[in-house]
Amino acid sequence: MEASAVRRFVKIAGRNASISVENEFWDALREIAGYRDVTLSDLVTVIDSEQRIGTLASAIRVFVLGFYRDRAFEHKTRNGTRQMWATITTATTRH
């Protein structure tokens, strides 16, 4: 399955910006914005204002990855569930 970038227009700090990322990242951004109780535009403005190397689209992808990685780590440490990580490690080392 090949994912292709989807161009959307988002208002960032009062200006319109065109951003192309895959639908899965748009969905994740909306989910994160809802979780934080902010608008999608506000969330993208924060991502845009942080120091980054590369394009805003790349910064969005890295932000989304970091958000879900942090959530997975929090879940792991809160529940003490090392079994999930052991299963993932085992599955990835078999290839």
PDB file of N, CA, C and O in Angstrom:
ATOM      1  N   MET A   1       0.840  -1.171   0.000  1.00  0.00           N
ATOM      2  CA  MET A   1       0.000   0.000   0.000  1.00  0.00           C
ATOM      3  C   MET A   1       0.887   1.237   0.000  1.00  0.00           C
ATOM      4  O   MET A   1       1.779   1.367   0.838  1.00  0.00           O
ATOM      5  N   GLU A   2       0.648   2.119  -0.916  1.00  0.00           N
ATOM      6  CA  GLU A   2       1.453   3.327  -1.032  1.00  0.00           C
ATOM      7  C   GLU A   2       0.662   4.520  -0.508  1.00  0.00           C
ATOM      8  O   GLU A   2      -0.461   4.775  -0.943  1.00  0.00           O
ATOM      9  N   ALA A   3       1.253   5.236   0.416  1.00  0.00           N
ATOM     10  CA  ALA A   3       0.610   6.437   0.956  1.00  0.00           C
ATOM     11  C   ALA A   3       1.096   7.637   0.155  1.00  0.00           C
ATOM     12  O   ALA A   3       2.283   7.765  -0.143  1.00  0.00           O
ATOM     13  N   SER A   4       0.168   8.499  -0.184  1.00  0.00           N
ATOM     14  CA  SER A   4       0.572   9.709  -0.899  1.00  0.00           C
ATOM     15  C   SER A   4       0.190  10.925  -0.078  1.00  0.00           C
ATOM     16  O   SER A   4      -0.800  10.920   0.653  1.00  0.00           O
ATOM     17  N   ALA A   5       0.989  11.955  -0.215  1.00  0.00           N
ATOM     18  CA  ALA A   5       0.779  13.185   0.549  1.00  0.00           C
ATOM     19  C   ALA A   5      -0.477  13.893   0.051  1.00  0.00           C
ATOM     20  O   ALA A   5      -0.791  13.880  -1.139  1.00  0.00           O
ATOM     21  N   VAL A   6      -1.177  14.502   0.983  1.00  0.00           N
ATOM     22  CA  VAL A   6      -2.379  15.263   0.689  1.00  0.00           C
ATOM     23  C   VAL A   6      -2.112  16.707   1.083  1.00  0.00           C
ATOM     24  O   VAL A   6      -1.703  16.987   2.210  1.00  0.00           O
ATOM     25  N   ARG A   7      -2.345  17.616   0.153  1.00  0.00           N
ATOM     26  CA  ARG A   7      -2.103  19.033   0.412  1.00  0.00           C
ATOM     27  C   ARG A   7      -3.338  19.643   1.072  1.00  0.00           C
ATOM     28  O   ARG A   7      -4.458  19.503   0.581  1.00  0.00           O
ATOM     29  N   ARG A   8      -3.107  20.321   2.194  1.00  0.00           N
ATOM     30  CA  ARG A   8      -4.178  21.037   2.898  1.00  0.00           C
ATOM     31  C   ARG A   8      -3.678  22.438   3.202  1.00  0.00           C
ATOM     32  O   ARG A   8      -2.476  22.687   3.289  1.00  0.00           O
ATOM     33  N   PHE A   9      -4.629  23.341   3.359  1.00  0.00           N
ATOM     34  CA  PHE A   9      -4.297  24.713   3.726  1.00  0.00           C
ATOM     35  C   PHE A   9      -4.647  24.915   5.187  1.00  0.00           C
ATOM     36  O   PHE A   9      -5.759  24.606   5.617  1.00  0.00           O
ATOM     37  N   VAL A  10      -3.699  25.431   5.946  1.00  0.00           N
ATOM     38  CA  VAL A  10      -3.856  25.653   7.382  1.00  0.00           C
ATOM     39  C   VAL A  10      -3.417  27.072   7.686  1.00  0.00           C
ATOM     40  O   VAL A  10      -2.432  27.563   7.135  1.00  0.00           O
ATOM     41  N   LYS A  11      -4.152  27.718   8.560  1.00  0.00           N
ATOM     42  CA  LYS A  11      -3.784  29.064   8.985  1.00  0.00           C
ATOM     43  C   LYS A  11      -2.765  28.939  10.113  1.00  0.00           C
ATOM     44  O   LYS A  11      -3.034  28.339  11.154  1.00  0.00           O
ATOM     45  N   ILE A  12      -1.589  29.520   9.879  1.00  0.00           N
ATOM     46  CA  ILE A  12      -0.501  29.484  10.864  1.00  0.00           C
ATOM     47  C   ILE A  12      -0.177  30.913  11.246  1.00  0.00           C
ATOM     48  O   ILE A  12       0.279  31.702  10.418  1.00  0.00           O
ATOM     49  N   ALA A  13      -0.414  31.239  12.495  1.00  0.00           N
ATOM     50  CA  ALA A  13      -0.133  32.592  13.006  1.00  0.00           C
ATOM     51  C   ALA A  13      -0.739  33.658  12.082  1.00  0.00           C
ATOM     52  O   ALA A  13      -0.101  34.668  11.785  1.00  0.00           O
ATOM     53  N   GLY A  14      -1.957  33.423  11.639  1.00  0.00           N
ATOM     54  CA  GLY A  14      -2.666  34.406  10.836  1.00  0.00           C
ATOM     55  C   GLY A  14      -2.400  34.361   9.341  1.00  0.00           C
ATOM     56  O   GLY A  14      -3.004  35.125   8.589  1.00  0.00           O
ATOM     57  N   ARG A  15      -1.513  33.486   8.894  1.00  0.00           N
ATOM     58  CA  ARG A  15      -1.242  33.390   7.457  1.00  0.00           C
ATOM     59  C   ARG A  15      -1.620  31.999   6.963  1.00  0.00           C
ATOM     60  O   ARG A  15      -1.537  31.020   7.705  1.00  0.00           O
ATOM     61  N   ASN A  16      -2.037  31.924   5.702  1.00  0.00           N
ATOM     62  CA  ASN A  16      -2.371  30.626   5.122  1.00  0.00           C
ATOM     63  C   ASN A  16      -1.113  29.912   4.661  1.00  0.00           C
ATOM     64  O   ASN A  16      -0.239  30.503   4.028  1.00  0.00           O
ATOM     65  N   ALA A  17      -1.038  28.636   4.988  1.00  0.00           N
ATOM     66  CA  ALA A  17       0.099  27.821   4.583  1.00  0.00           C
ATOM     67  C   ALA A  17      -0.412  26.553   3.930  1.00  0.00           C
ATOM     68  O   ALA A  17      -1.422  25.989   4.352  1.00  0.00           O
ATOM     69  N   SER A  18       0.273  26.118   2.923  1.00  0.00           N
ATOM     70  CA  SER A  18      -0.046  24.874   2.234  1.00  0.00           C
ATOM     71  C   SER A  18       0.914  23.808   2.737  1.00  0.00           C
ATOM     72  O   SER A  18       2.132  23.980   2.677  1.00  0.00           O
ATOM     73  N   ILE A  19       0.363  22.706   3.233  1.00  0.00           N
ATOM     74  CA  ILE A  19       1.187  21.641   3.803  1.00  0.00           C
ATOM     75  C   ILE A  19       0.764  20.321   3.176  1.00  0.00           C
ATOM     76  O   ILE A  19      -0.427  20.031   3.062  1.00  0.00           O
ATOM     77  N   SER A  20       1.736  19.534   2.777  1.00  0.00           N
ATOM     78  CA  SER A  20       1.466  18.213   2.204  1.00  0.00           C
ATOM     79  C   SER A  20       2.033  17.127   3.105  1.00  0.00           C
ATOM     80  O   SER A  20       3.250  16.981   3.226  1.00  0.00           O
ATOM     81  N   VAL A  21       1.151  16.373   3.731  1.00  0.00           N
ATOM     82  CA  VAL A  21       1.535  15.166   4.469  1.00  0.00           C
ATOM     83  C   VAL A  21       0.465  14.107   4.204  1.00  0.00           C
ATOM     84  O   VAL A  21      -0.620  14.422   3.717  1.00  0.00           O
ATOM     85  N   GLU A  22       0.767  12.891   4.518  1.00  0.00           N
ATOM     86  CA  GLU A  22      -0.150  11.786   4.275  1.00  0.00           C
ATOM     87  C   GLU A  22      -1.396  11.909   5.152  1.00  0.00           C
ATOM     88  O   GLU A  22      -1.354  12.512   6.225  1.00  0.00           O
ATOM     89  N   ASN A  23      -2.503  11.330   4.685  1.00  0.00           N
ATOM     90  CA  ASN A  23      -3.771  11.370   5.424  1.00  0.00           C
ATOM     91  C   ASN A  23      -3.623  10.871   6.856  1.00  0.00           C
ATOM     92  O   ASN A  23      -4.245  11.411   7.772  1.00  0.00           O
ATOM     93  N   GLU A  24      -2.810   9.853   7.049  1.00  0.00           N
ATOM     94  CA  GLU A  24      -2.621   9.308   8.396  1.00  0.00           C
ATOM     95  C   GLU A  24      -2.060  10.364   9.349  1.00  0.00           C
ATOM     96  O   GLU A  24      -2.406  10.386  10.530  1.00  0.00           O
ATOM     97  N   PHE A  25      -1.196  11.233   8.834  1.00  0.00           N
ATOM     98  CA  PHE A  25      -0.652  12.302   9.676  1.00  0.00           C
ATOM     99  C   PHE A  25      -1.691  13.384   9.932  1.00  0.00           C
ATOM    100  O   PHE A  25      -1.743  13.941  11.029  1.00  0.00           O
ATOM    101  N   TRP A  26      -2.524  13.692   8.928  1.00  0.00           N
ATOM    102  CA  TRP A  26      -3.613  14.653   9.167  1.00  0.00           C
ATOM    103  C   TRP A  26      -4.552  14.110  10.241  1.00  0.00           C
ATOM    104  O   TRP A  26      -4.962  14.841  11.143  1.00  0.00           O
ATOM    105  N   ASP A  27      -4.890  12.824  10.140  1.00  0.00           N
ATOM    106  CA  ASP A  27      -5.771  12.212  11.144  1.00  0.00           C
ATOM    107  C   ASP A  27      -5.139  12.266  12.531  1.00  0.00           C
ATOM    108  O   ASP A  27      -5.804  12.585  13.517  1.00  0.00           O
ATOM    109  N   ALA A  28      -3.844  11.948  12.593  1.00  0.00           N
ATOM    110  CA  ALA A  28      -3.147  11.970  13.883  1.00  0.00           C
ATOM    111  C   ALA A  28      -3.084  13.382  14.446  1.00  0.00           C
ATOM    112  O   ALA A  28      -3.260  13.574  15.650  1.00  0.00           O
ATOM    113  N   LEU A  29      -2.834  14.377  13.593  1.00  0.00           N
ATOM    114  CA  LEU A  29      -2.802  15.769  14.063  1.00  0.00           C
ATOM    115  C   LEU A  29      -4.146  16.183  14.644  1.00  0.00           C
ATOM    116  O   LEU A  29      -4.202  16.831  15.689  1.00  0.00           O
ATOM    117  N   ARG A  30      -5.230  15.808  13.967  1.00  0.00           N
ATOM    118  CA  ARG A  30      -6.568  16.132  14.493  1.00  0.00           C
ATOM    119  C   ARG A  30      -6.804  15.451  15.840  1.00  0.00           C
ATOM    120  O   ARG A  30      -7.368  16.048  16.757  1.00  0.00           O
ATOM    121  N   GLU A  31      -6.368  14.202  15.950  1.00  0.00           N
ATOM    122  CA  GLU A  31      -6.510  13.469  17.208  1.00  0.00           C
ATOM    123  C   GLU A  31      -5.714  14.141  18.328  1.00  0.00           C
ATOM    124  O   GLU A  31      -6.222  14.303  19.437  1.00  0.00           O
ATOM    125  N   ILE A  32      -4.489  14.527  18.046  1.00  0.00           N
ATOM    126  CA  ILE A  32      -3.635  15.179  19.044  1.00  0.00           C
ATOM    127  C   ILE A  32      -4.215  16.540  19.425  1.00  0.00           C
ATOM    128  O   ILE A  32      -4.223  16.902  20.601  1.00  0.00           O
ATOM    129  N   ALA A  33      -4.698  17.292  18.441  1.00  0.00           N
ATOM    130  CA  ALA A  33      -5.309  18.595  18.732  1.00  0.00           C
ATOM    131  C   ALA A  33      -6.514  18.414  19.646  1.00  0.00           C
ATOM    132  O   ALA A  33      -6.696  19.182  20.591  1.00  0.00           O
ATOM    133  N   GLY A  34      -7.337  17.408  19.373  1.00  0.00           N
ATOM    134  CA  GLY A  34      -8.481  17.129  20.238  1.00  0.00           C
ATOM    135  C   GLY A  34      -8.052  16.735  21.640  1.00  0.00           C
ATOM    136  O   GLY A  34      -8.652  17.168  22.624  1.00  0.00           O
ATOM    137  N   TYR A  35      -7.024  15.922  21.731  1.00  0.00           N
ATOM    138  CA  TYR A  35      -6.492  15.491  23.021  1.00  0.00           C
ATOM    139  C   TYR A  35      -6.005  16.688  23.830  1.00  0.00           C
ATOM    140  O   TYR A  35      -6.194  16.748  25.045  1.00  0.00           O
ATOM    141  N   ARG A  36      -5.377  17.641  23.141  1.00  0.00           N
ATOM    142  CA  ARG A  36      -4.856  18.847  23.805  1.00  0.00           C
ATOM    143  C   ARG A  36      -5.889  19.966  23.906  1.00  0.00           C
ATOM    144  O   ARG A  36      -5.626  21.012  24.500  1.00  0.00           O
ATOM    145  N   ASP A  37      -7.053  19.741  23.329  1.00  0.00           N
ATOM    146  CA  ASP A  37      -8.144  20.718  23.337  1.00  0.00           C
ATOM    147  C   ASP A  37      -7.731  22.042  22.685  1.00  0.00           C
ATOM    148  O   ASP A  37      -7.993  23.123  23.212  1.00  0.00           O
ATOM    149  N   VAL A  38      -7.079  21.924  21.522  1.00  0.00           N
ATOM    150  CA  VAL A  38      -6.693  23.086  20.715  1.00  0.00           C
ATOM    151  C   VAL A  38      -7.144  22.840  19.282  1.00  0.00           C
ATOM    152  O   VAL A  38      -7.489  21.716  18.919  1.00  0.00           O
ATOM    153  N   THR A  39      -7.140  23.878  18.480  1.00  0.00           N
ATOM    154  CA  THR A  39      -7.488  23.698  17.075  1.00  0.00           C
ATOM    155  C   THR A  39      -6.300  23.114  16.321  1.00  0.00           C
ATOM    156  O   THR A  39      -5.160  23.176  16.782  1.00  0.00           O
ATOM    157  N   LEU A  40      -6.585  22.552  15.164  1.00  0.00           N
ATOM    158  CA  LEU A  40      -5.523  22.037  14.313  1.00  0.00           C
ATOM    159  C   LEU A  40      -4.557  23.161  13.936  1.00  0.00           C
ATOM    160  O   LEU A  40      -3.341  22.972  13.942  1.00  0.00           O
ATOM    161  N   SER A  41      -5.106  24.324  13.609  1.00  0.00           N
ATOM    162  CA  SER A  41      -4.257  25.475  13.263  1.00  0.00           C
ATOM    163  C   SER A  41      -3.348  25.868  14.416  1.00  0.00           C
ATOM    164  O   SER A  41      -2.171  26.159  14.206  1.00  0.00           O
ATOM    165  N   ASP A  42      -3.882  25.881  15.628  1.00  0.00           N
ATOM    166  CA  ASP A  42      -3.060  26.220  16.793  1.00  0.00           C
ATOM    167  C   ASP A  42      -1.931  25.203  16.993  1.00  0.00           C
ATOM    168  O   ASP A  42      -0.799  25.572  17.305  1.00  0.00           O
ATOM    169  N   LEU A  43      -2.252  23.933  16.810  1.00  0.00           N
ATOM    170  CA  LEU A  43      -1.232  22.904  16.975  1.00  0.00           C
ATOM    171  C   LEU A  43      -0.136  23.040  15.922  1.00  0.00           C
ATOM    172  O   LEU A  43       1.049  22.940  16.242  1.00  0.00           O
ATOM    173  N   VAL A  44      -0.524  23.264  14.679  1.00  0.00           N
ATOM    174  CA  VAL A  44       0.473  23.425  13.614  1.00  0.00           C
ATOM    175  C   VAL A  44       1.301  24.688  13.838  1.00  0.00           C
ATOM    176  O   VAL A  44       2.490  24.712  13.523  1.00  0.00           O
ATOM    177  N   THR A  45       0.682  25.736  14.379  1.00  0.00           N
ATOM    178  CA  THR A  45       1.423  26.965  14.691  1.00  0.00           C
ATOM    179  C   THR A  45       2.514  26.683  15.719  1.00  0.00           C
ATOM    180  O   THR A  45       3.634  27.179  15.596  1.00  0.00           O
ATOM    181  N   VAL A  46       2.185  25.891  16.727  1.00  0.00           N
ATOM    182  CA  VAL A  46       3.181  25.528  17.745  1.00  0.00           C
ATOM    183  C   VAL A  46       4.308  24.718  17.104  1.00  0.00           C
ATOM    184  O   VAL A  46       5.483  24.983  17.357  1.00  0.00           O
ATOM    185  N   ILE A  47       3.962  23.749  16.291  1.00  0.00           N
ATOM    186  CA  ILE A  47       4.985  22.935  15.623  1.00  0.00           C
ATOM    187  C   ILE A  47       5.870  23.826  14.764  1.00  0.00           C
ATOM    188  O   ILE A  47       7.092  23.677  14.755  1.00  0.00           O
ATOM    189  N   ASP A  48       5.247  24.755  14.040  1.00  0.00           N
ATOM    190  CA  ASP A  48       5.994  25.654  13.154  1.00  0.00           C
ATOM    191  C   ASP A  48       6.920  26.583  13.929  1.00  0.00           C
ATOM    192  O   ASP A  48       7.989  26.941  13.435  1.00  0.00           O
ATOM    193  N   SER A  49       6.524  26.977  15.133  1.00  0.00           N
ATOM    194  CA  SER A  49       7.309  27.949  15.898  1.00  0.00           C
ATOM    195  C   SER A  49       8.529  27.327  16.575  1.00  0.00           C
ATOM    196  O   SER A  49       9.455  28.039  16.965  1.00  0.00           O
ATOM    197  N   GLU A  50       8.532  25.997  16.716  1.00  0.00           N
ATOM    198  CA  GLU A  50       9.664  25.329  17.360  1.00  0.00           C
ATOM    199  C   GLU A  50      10.833  25.251  16.392  1.00  0.00           C
ATOM    200  O   GLU A  50      10.653  25.235  15.174  1.00  0.00           O
ATOM    201  N   GLN A  51      12.015  25.204  16.945  1.00  0.00           N
ATOM    202  CA  GLN A  51      13.215  25.061  16.112  1.00  0.00           C
ATOM    203  C   GLN A  51      13.149  23.732  15.384  1.00  0.00           C
ATOM    204  O   GLN A  51      12.830  22.704  15.981  1.00  0.00           O
ATOM    205  N   ARG A  52      13.450  23.754  14.102  1.00  0.00           N
ATOM    206  CA  ARG A  52      13.443  22.509  13.340  1.00  0.00           C
ATOM    207  C   ARG A  52      14.392  22.623  12.156  1.00  0.00           C
ATOM    208  O   ARG A  52      14.767  23.712  11.720  1.00  0.00           O
ATOM    209  N   ILE A  53      14.752  21.486  11.671  1.00  0.00           N
ATOM    210  CA  ILE A  53      15.551  21.398  10.455  1.00  0.00           C
ATOM    211  C   ILE A  53      14.651  20.757   9.408  1.00  0.00           C
ATOM    212  O   ILE A  53      14.005  19.745   9.679  1.00  0.00           O
ATOM    213  N   GLY A  54      14.606  21.332   8.228  1.00  0.00           N
ATOM    214  CA  GLY A  54      13.783  20.758   7.172  1.00  0.00           C
ATOM    215  C   GLY A  54      12.473  21.507   7.002  1.00  0.00           C
ATOM    216  O   GLY A  54      12.327  22.653   7.428  1.00  0.00           O
ATOM    217  N   THR A  55      11.542  20.842   6.380  1.00  0.00           N
ATOM    218  CA  THR A  55      10.264  21.459   6.046  1.00  0.00           C
ATOM    219  C   THR A  55       9.268  21.325   7.187  1.00  0.00           C
ATOM    220  O   THR A  55       9.465  20.540   8.114  1.00  0.00           O
ATOM    221  N   LEU A  56       8.203  22.098   7.103  1.00  0.00           N
ATOM    222  CA  LEU A  56       7.126  21.984   8.092  1.00  0.00           C
ATOM    223  C   LEU A  56       6.493  20.600   8.009  1.00  0.00           C
ATOM    224  O   LEU A  56       6.128  20.029   9.037  1.00  0.00           O
ATOM    225  N   ALA A  57       6.358  20.056   6.817  1.00  0.00           N
ATOM    226  CA  ALA A  57       5.795  18.709   6.675  1.00  0.00           C
ATOM    227  C   ALA A  57       6.640  17.686   7.437  1.00  0.00           C
ATOM    228  O   ALA A  57       6.101  16.810   8.113  1.00  0.00           O
ATOM    229  N   SER A  58       7.956  17.800   7.327  1.00  0.00           N
ATOM    230  CA  SER A  58       8.843  16.900   8.076  1.00  0.00           C
ATOM    231  C   SER A  58       8.696  17.111   9.571  1.00  0.00           C
ATOM    232  O   SER A  58       8.678  16.149  10.339  1.00  0.00           O
ATOM    233  N   ALA A  59       8.592  18.361   9.986  1.00  0.00           N
ATOM    234  CA  ALA A  59       8.422  18.668  11.415  1.00  0.00           C
ATOM    235  C   ALA A  59       7.128  18.070  11.942  1.00  0.00           C
ATOM    236  O   ALA A  59       7.085  17.581  13.071  1.00  0.00           O
ATOM    237  N   ILE A  60       6.074  18.105  11.137  1.00  0.00           N
ATOM    238  CA  ILE A  60       4.793  17.519  11.549  1.00  0.00           C
ATOM    239  C   ILE A  60       4.939  16.010  11.721  1.00  0.00           C
ATOM    240  O   ILE A  60       4.470  15.451  12.712  1.00  0.00           O
ATOM    241  N   ARG A  61       5.574  15.360  10.783  1.00  0.00           N
ATOM    242  CA  ARG A  61       5.766  13.905  10.886  1.00  0.00           C
ATOM    243  C   ARG A  61       6.560  13.538  12.138  1.00  0.00           C
ATOM    244  O   ARG A  61       6.204  12.603  12.855  1.00  0.00           O
ATOM    245  N   VAL A  62       7.638  14.282  12.396  1.00  0.00           N
ATOM    246  CA  VAL A  62       8.471  14.010  13.575  1.00  0.00           C
ATOM    247  C   VAL A  62       7.682  14.292  14.856  1.00  0.00           C
ATOM    248  O   VAL A  62       7.794  13.543  15.826  1.00  0.00           O
ATOM    249  N   PHE A  63       6.889  15.360  14.868  1.00  0.00           N
ATOM    250  CA  PHE A  63       6.067  15.686  16.031  1.00  0.00           C
ATOM    251  C   PHE A  63       5.077  14.558  16.335  1.00  0.00           C
ATOM    252  O   PHE A  63       4.956  14.120  17.479  1.00  0.00           O
ATOM    253  N   VAL A  64       4.375  14.097  15.306  1.00  0.00           N
ATOM    254  CA  VAL A  64       3.390  13.027  15.491  1.00  0.00           C
ATOM    255  C   VAL A  64       4.076  11.763  16.006  1.00  0.00           C
ATOM    256  O   VAL A  64       3.591  11.131  16.944  1.00  0.00           O
ATOM    257  N   LEU A  65       5.199  11.392  15.396  1.00  0.00           N
ATOM    258  CA  LEU A  65       5.948  10.231  15.855  1.00  0.00           C
ATOM    259  C   LEU A  65       6.347  10.387  17.315  1.00  0.00           C
ATOM    260  O   LEU A  65       6.175   9.462  18.109  1.00  0.00           O
ATOM    261  N   GLY A  66       6.876  11.547  17.673  1.00  0.00           N
ATOM    262  CA  GLY A  66       7.285  11.795  19.056  1.00  0.00           C
ATOM    263  C   GLY A  66       6.131  11.729  20.031  1.00  0.00           C
ATOM    264  O   GLY A  66       6.275  11.198  21.133  1.00  0.00           O
ATOM    265  N   PHE A  67       4.976  12.269  19.633  1.00  0.00           N
ATOM    266  CA  PHE A  67       3.794  12.241  20.504  1.00  0.00           C
ATOM    267  C   PHE A  67       3.400  10.804  20.822  1.00  0.00           C
ATOM    268  O   PHE A  67       3.213  10.448  21.985  1.00  0.00           O
ATOM    269  N   TYR A  68       3.275   9.985  19.789  1.00  0.00           N
ATOM    270  CA  TYR A  68       2.842   8.604  20.014  1.00  0.00           C
ATOM    271  C   TYR A  68       3.937   7.761  20.662  1.00  0.00           C
ATOM    272  O   TYR A  68       3.632   6.835  21.415  1.00  0.00           O
ATOM    273  N   ARG A  69       5.186   8.059  20.389  1.00  0.00           N
ATOM    274  CA  ARG A  69       6.281   7.350  21.060  1.00  0.00           C
ATOM    275  C   ARG A  69       6.249   7.659  22.559  1.00  0.00           C
ATOM    276  O   ARG A  69       6.396   6.757  23.383  1.00  0.00           O
ATOM    277  N   ASP A  70       6.058   8.930  22.911  1.00  0.00           N
ATOM    278  CA  ASP A  70       5.967   9.315  24.319  1.00  0.00           C
ATOM    279  C   ASP A  70       4.778   8.638  25.006  1.00  0.00           C
ATOM    280  O   ASP A  70       4.895   8.166  26.137  1.00  0.00           O
ATOM    281  N   ARG A  71       3.642   8.596  24.320  1.00  0.00           N
ATOM    282  CA  ARG A  71       2.459   7.954  24.889  1.00  0.00           C
ATOM    283  C   ARG A  71       2.702   6.462  25.119  1.00  0.00           C
ATOM    284  O   ARG A  71       2.292   5.917  26.144  1.00  0.00           O
ATOM    285  N   ALA A  72       3.358   5.811  24.182  1.00  0.00           N
ATOM    286  CA  ALA A  72       3.664   4.383  24.336  1.00  0.00           C
ATOM    287  C   ALA A  72       4.596   4.169  25.519  1.00  0.00           C
ATOM    288  O   ALA A  72       4.412   3.235  26.299  1.00  0.00           O
ATOM    289  N   PHE A  73       5.598   5.035  25.653  1.00  0.00           N
ATOM    290  CA  PHE A  73       6.530   4.914  26.771  1.00  0.00           C
ATOM    291  C   PHE A  73       5.813   5.149  28.097  1.00  0.00           C
ATOM    292  O   PHE A  73       6.043   4.419  29.061  1.00  0.00           O
ATOM    293  N   GLU A  74       4.938   6.170  28.156  1.00  0.00           N
ATOM    294  CA  GLU A  74       4.169   6.436  29.372  1.00  0.00           C
ATOM    295  C   GLU A  74       3.313   5.234  29.742  1.00  0.00           C
ATOM    296  O   GLU A  74       3.233   4.854  30.910  1.00  0.00           O
ATOM    297  N   HIS A  75       2.678   4.645  28.749  1.00  0.00           N
ATOM    298  CA  HIS A  75       1.837   3.474  28.998  1.00  0.00           C
ATOM    299  C   HIS A  75       2.673   2.324  29.538  1.00  0.00           C
ATOM    300  O   HIS A  75       2.277   1.631  30.475  1.00  0.00           O
ATOM    301  N   LYS A  76       3.820   2.140  28.935  1.00  0.00           N
ATOM    302  CA  LYS A  76       4.713   1.054  29.355  1.00  0.00           C
ATOM    303  C   LYS A  76       5.163   1.250  30.795  1.00  0.00           C
ATOM    304  O   LYS A  76       5.107   0.315  31.594  1.00  0.00           O
ATOM    305  N   THR A  77       5.603   2.443  31.130  1.00  0.00           N
ATOM    306  CA  THR A  77       6.127   2.665  32.480  1.00  0.00           C
ATOM    307  C   THR A  77       5.020   2.709  33.521  1.00  0.00           C
ATOM    308  O   THR A  77       5.219   2.277  34.656  1.00  0.00           O
ATOM    309  N   ARG A  78       3.852   3.227  33.144  1.00  0.00           N
ATOM    310  CA  ARG A  78       2.742   3.303  34.093  1.00  0.00           C
ATOM    311  C   ARG A  78       2.218   1.920  34.432  1.00  0.00           C
ATOM    312  O   ARG A  78       1.908   1.637  35.590  1.00  0.00           O
ATOM    313  N   ASN A  79       2.117   1.058  33.432  1.00  0.00           N
ATOM    314  CA  ASN A  79       1.549  -0.267  33.645  1.00  0.00           C
ATOM    315  C   ASN A  79       2.596  -1.338  33.885  1.00  0.00           C
ATOM    316  O   ASN A  79       2.264  -2.478  34.209  1.00  0.00           O
ATOM    317  N   GLY A  80       3.847  -0.977  33.729  1.00  0.00           N
ATOM    318  CA  GLY A  80       4.903  -1.958  33.919  1.00  0.00           C
ATOM    319  C   GLY A  80       4.837  -3.091  32.903  1.00  0.00           C
ATOM    320  O   GLY A  80       5.272  -4.207  33.187  1.00  0.00           O
ATOM    321  N   THR A  81       4.298  -2.810  31.728  1.00  0.00           N
ATOM    322  CA  THR A  81       4.115  -3.863  30.738  1.00  0.00           C
ATOM    323  C   THR A  81       5.329  -3.958  29.828  1.00  0.00           C
ATOM    324  O   THR A  81       5.401  -3.293  28.795  1.00  0.00           O
ATOM    325  N   ARG A  82       6.243  -4.758  30.210  1.00  0.00           N
ATOM    326  CA  ARG A  82       7.417  -4.991  29.378  1.00  0.00           C
ATOM    327  C   ARG A  82       7.142  -6.069  28.332  1.00  0.00           C
ATOM    328  O   ARG A  82       7.881  -6.198  27.355  1.00  0.00           O
ATOM    329  N   GLN A  83       6.086  -6.835  28.541  1.00  0.00           N
ATOM    330  CA  GLN A  83       5.769  -7.921  27.618  1.00  0.00           C
ATOM    331  C   GLN A  83       5.525  -7.389  26.204  1.00  0.00           C
ATOM    332  O   GLN A  83       5.960  -8.008  25.233  1.00  0.00           O
ATOM    333  N   MET A  84       4.832  -6.242  26.072  1.00  0.00           N
ATOM    334  CA  MET A  84       4.564  -5.675  24.763  1.00  0.00           C
ATOM    335  C   MET A  84       5.866  -5.412  24.026  1.00  0.00           C
ATOM    336  O   MET A  84       5.990  -5.738  22.845  1.00  0.00           O
ATOM    337  N   TRP A  85       6.835  -4.826  24.711  1.00  0.00           N
ATOM    338  CA  TRP A  85       8.110  -4.492  24.076  1.00  0.00           C
ATOM    339  C   TRP A  85       8.913  -5.746  23.773  1.00  0.00           C
ATOM    340  O   TRP A  85       9.624  -5.799  22.769  1.00  0.00           O
ATOM    341  N   ALA A  86       8.809  -6.745  24.619  1.00  0.00           N
ATOM    342  CA  ALA A  86       9.500  -8.002  24.365  1.00  0.00           C
ATOM    343  C   ALA A  86       8.936  -8.662  23.113  1.00  0.00           C
ATOM    344  O   ALA A  86       9.685  -9.216  22.309  1.00  0.00           O
ATOM    345  N   THR A  87       7.624  -8.605  22.948  1.00  0.00           N
ATOM    346  CA  THR A  87       6.981  -9.181  21.762  1.00  0.00           C
ATOM    347  C   THR A  87       7.423  -8.449  20.508  1.00  0.00           C
ATOM    348  O   THR A  87       7.730  -9.079  19.496  1.00  0.00           O
ATOM    349  N   ILE A  88       7.459  -7.122  20.564  1.00  0.00           N
ATOM    350  CA  ILE A  88       7.881  -6.329  19.411  1.00  0.00           C
ATOM    351  C   ILE A  88       9.330  -6.630  19.074  1.00  0.00           C
ATOM    352  O   ILE A  88       9.668  -6.813  17.904  1.00  0.00           O
ATOM    353  N   THR A  89      10.186  -6.682  20.075  1.00  0.00           N
ATOM    354  CA  THR A  89      11.604  -6.937  19.858  1.00  0.00           C
ATOM    355  C   THR A  89      11.805  -8.319  19.238  1.00  0.00           C
ATOM    356  O   THR A  89      12.590  -8.476  18.304  1.00  0.00           O
ATOM    357  N   THR A  90      11.099  -9.308  19.757  1.00  0.00           N
ATOM    358  CA  THR A  90      11.209 -10.657  19.234  1.00  0.00           C
ATOM    359  C   THR A  90      10.759 -10.713  17.788  1.00  0.00           C
ATOM    360  O   THR A  90      11.418 -11.335  16.954  1.00  0.00           O
ATOM    361  N   ALA A  91       9.641 -10.069  17.482  1.00  0.00           N
ATOM    362  CA  ALA A  91       9.095 -10.097  16.125  1.00  0.00           C
ATOM    363  C   ALA A  91      10.035  -9.401  15.135  1.00  0.00           C
ATOM    364  O   ALA A  91      10.180  -9.858  14.001  1.00  0.00           O
ATOM    365  N   THR A  92      10.672  -8.306  15.549  1.00  0.00           N
ATOM    366  CA  THR A  92      11.528  -7.572  14.625  1.00  0.00           C
ATOM    367  C   THR A  92      12.893  -8.230  14.455  1.00  0.00           C
ATOM    368  O   THR A  92      13.549  -8.025  13.433  1.00  0.00           O
ATOM    369  N   THR A  93      13.331  -9.011  15.428  1.00  0.00           N
ATOM    370  CA  THR A  93      14.637  -9.656  15.285  1.00  0.00           C
ATOM    371  C   THR A  93      14.549 -10.964  14.516  1.00  0.00           C
ATOM    372  O   THR A  93      15.581 -11.521  14.141  1.00  0.00           O
ATOM    373  N   ARG A  94      13.365 -11.460  14.274  1.00  0.00           N
ATOM    374  CA  ARG A  94      13.202 -12.700  13.513  1.00  0.00           C
ATOM    375  C   ARG A  94      13.423 -12.515  12.024  1.00  0.00           C
ATOM    376  O   ARG A  94      13.678 -13.487  11.313  1.00  0.00           O
ATOM    377  N   HIS A  95      13.330 -11.281  11.538  1.00  0.00           N
ATOM    378  CA  HIS A  95      13.428 -11.036  10.091  1.00  0.00           C
ATOM    379  C   HIS A  95      14.835 -10.945   9.627  1.00  0.00           C
ATOM    380  O   HIS A  95      15.082 -10.742   8.438  1.00  0.00           O
TER     381      HIS A  95
END
